[in-house]
Amino acid sequence: MIAARNQIGLNNGREHGYAEIGELQGQPILCFHGWPSSRLEAGMVETAAQDLNLRIPAPWLFRWVA
């Protein structure tokens, strides 16, 4: 289960989403997934993250289009 789903407001009015997996007070380790997966892919390591007291923020990597 994903510990939290969050969004950060950007200056251009868009929002950037990310999920947090594992222990919310744990040591953070960033997860950068590749295409075509999503931030939810980090959920596959949730049990290990909890066991090791890790917090894994996984951003949604979307392509910026001008």
Residue frames relative to the residue before (quaternion, step in Angstrom):
aa qw qx qy qz dx dy dz
M 1.0000 0.0000 0.0000 0.0000 0.00 0.00 0.00
I 0.4376 -0.6928 0.5084 0.2646 3.56 -0.91 0.88
A 0.4722 -0.7084 0.4536 0.2636 3.57 -0.80 1.06
A 0.8009 -0.1106 0.1008 0.5798 3.60 0.97 -0.78
R 0.1705 -0.7223 0.6565 0.1352 3.53 -1.26 0.55
N 0.0328 -0.8287 0.5563 -0.0525 3.53 -0.69 1.12
Q 0.1472 -0.7524 0.6306 0.1207 3.51 -1.36 0.25
I 0.2032 -0.7442 0.6265 0.1112 3.51 -1.18 0.74
G 0.3762 -0.7201 0.5371 0.2269 3.57 -0.87 0.94
L 0.2495 -0.7742 0.5686 0.1224 3.57 -0.94 0.94
N 0.6728 -0.5236 0.3471 0.3908 3.58 -1.22 0.45
N 0.6982 0.4715 -0.2784 0.4612 3.60 1.07 -0.62
G 0.6246 -0.5728 0.3227 0.4215 3.58 1.28 0.21
R 0.5735 0.5724 -0.3882 0.4390 3.59 1.24 -0.20
E 0.3110 -0.7235 0.5770 0.2163 3.56 -1.28 0.23
H 0.2340 -0.7517 0.6040 0.1243 3.53 -1.10 0.80
G 0.2122 -0.8190 0.5255 0.0894 3.56 -0.61 1.15
Y 0.0310 0.7764 -0.6295 -0.0003 3.52 -1.26 0.48
A 0.3138 -0.7179 0.5899 0.1955 3.53 -1.26 0.52
E 0.1993 -0.7440 0.6193 0.1523 3.56 -1.21 0.48
I 0.1385 -0.7976 0.5869 0.0131 3.52 -0.73 1.18
G 0.7509 0.3851 -0.2791 0.4582 3.59 -1.09 0.63
E 0.7563 -0.3477 0.2963 0.4683 3.54 -1.18 -0.70
L 0.4253 -0.7396 0.4601 0.2458 3.60 -0.58 1.13
Q 0.7130 0.3968 -0.2538 0.5194 3.62 1.17 -0.44
G 0.4886 0.6997 -0.4061 0.3267 3.60 1.27 0.07
Q 0.6865 -0.4358 0.3806 0.4405 3.54 -1.40 0.02
P 0.3450 -0.7700 0.4905 0.2179 3.66 -0.64 1.00
I 0.0071 -0.7351 0.6779 -0.0047 3.51 -1.18 0.80
L 0.3378 -0.7656 0.5115 0.1950 3.60 -0.60 1.10
C 0.1869 -0.7580 0.6176 0.0955 3.53 -1.10 0.80
F 0.0391 -0.7805 0.6239 -0.0038 3.58 -0.66 1.13
H 0.1903 -0.8064 0.5546 0.0765 3.55 -0.36 1.27
G 0.4139 -0.6901 0.5340 0.2594 3.53 -1.29 0.31
W 0.6098 -0.5303 0.4332 0.3991 3.52 -1.31 0.13
P 0.6639 -0.1376 -0.7327 -0.0586 1.78 -2.01 1.41
S 0.3945 0.7361 -0.4833 0.2625 3.63 1.08 0.39
S 0.3612 -0.7166 0.5496 0.2321 3.56 -1.29 -0.19
R 0.7325 -0.4055 0.3116 0.4494 3.55 -1.34 0.00
L 0.6034 0.5901 -0.3467 0.4093 3.57 1.19 -0.51
E 0.4979 0.6675 -0.4182 0.3629 3.60 1.25 -0.33
A 0.5972 0.5862 -0.3604 0.4120 3.60 1.07 -0.66
G 0.5236 0.6543 -0.3988 0.3724 3.59 1.21 -0.36
M 0.5538 0.6242 -0.3919 0.3873 3.60 1.21 -0.40
V 0.7412 0.3737 -0.2201 0.5123 3.61 1.16 -0.46
E 0.2907 0.8108 -0.4760 0.1774 3.57 1.25 0.29
T 0.6561 0.5118 -0.3290 0.4465 3.61 0.85 -0.87
A 0.6592 0.4957 -0.3055 0.4758 3.58 0.93 -0.89
A 0.6390 0.5278 -0.3304 0.4516 3.61 0.97 -0.81
Q 0.6602 0.4933 -0.3087 0.4748 3.58 0.95 -0.81
D 0.6562 0.5216 -0.3099 0.4487 3.59 0.94 -0.89
L 0.7506 0.3797 -0.1941 0.5047 3.59 1.07 -0.78
N 0.4160 -0.7273 0.4427 0.3193 3.59 1.35 0.13
L 0.3844 0.7092 -0.4872 0.3344 3.55 0.87 1.06
R 0.2185 -0.7154 0.6479 0.1438 3.53 -1.26 0.61
I 0.0809 -0.8181 0.5694 0.0067 3.57 -0.65 1.09
P 0.1384 -0.7663 0.6241 0.0647 3.59 -0.32 1.25
A 0.0608 -0.8021 0.5939 -0.0139 3.57 -0.79 1.05
P 0.2259 -0.8127 0.5222 0.1257 3.62 -0.21 1.23
W 0.4653 -0.6104 0.5613 0.3096 3.47 -1.33 0.42
L 0.1681 -0.8062 0.5622 0.0753 3.59 -0.43 1.19
F 0.0473 0.8015 -0.5917 0.0722 3.54 -0.18 1.27
R 0.5122 -0.6450 0.4718 0.3148 3.56 -1.20 0.53
W 0.3641 -0.7150 0.5580 0.2120 3.54 -0.96 0.91
V 0.0839 -0.7886 0.6089 0.0160 3.56 -0.80 1.03
A 0.3679 -0.7427 0.5201 0.2064 3.59 -0.81 1.01
